[in-house]
Amino acid sequence: MKRTAFLAILVLVAATGTAGAQDAKKGDPGLSAQLDRLGLKYTLTKAGNYSITYDLDDGRSQVAYVMGSTETVDNVEVRELWSRAGKFPGVPTEDQMQNLLEESGTKKIGFWALEEADDGGYTVYFSVKVPTYLKDDDLSSLLEYTANVADQKEEELFQQDDE
């Protein structure tokens, strides 16, 4: 079971490869304009992704990201929103993996994913894939949702407020 759950999440991570023609240093002009209309303050990462910090309840904060590049799935252009919950120092336990898989199954939108770090640890993050044609308010709502879900898991798993 442990290996199956771990492999299932790794398959999800592998399936989230990115593509895009925009210059990473400049970002996506359409996405920049949309975030500007929403009044969201963002920074552009070296990879061309958008980083937005949310101030949450109880003095907590959480960073959410919007993928600057997009992918096309059956003629629908999509991009990823994500937020890190934290980092396991090694391979997550079977119970941790089971928790992430079960919670992914209860979400109406979004899922938990893992990414192996260079130091052998595993970053856990919440990912939401959305069509690029989302209305401004819908994008704003889903970004905030992504940040909140990741922050709750960060507090549950790591008892920290680092992201």
Buried (B, 14 or more C-beta within 10 A) or exposed (E): EEEEBBEEBBEBBEEBEBEBEBEBEEBBEEBBEBBEEBEBEBEBEEEBBBEBBBEBEEEBEBBBBBBBBBBEEEEEEBBBBBBBBBBBEEBBEEEBBBBBBEBBEEEEEBBBBBBEEEEEBBBBBBBBBBEBEBEBEEBBEBBBBBBBBBBBBBBEBBEEBEB
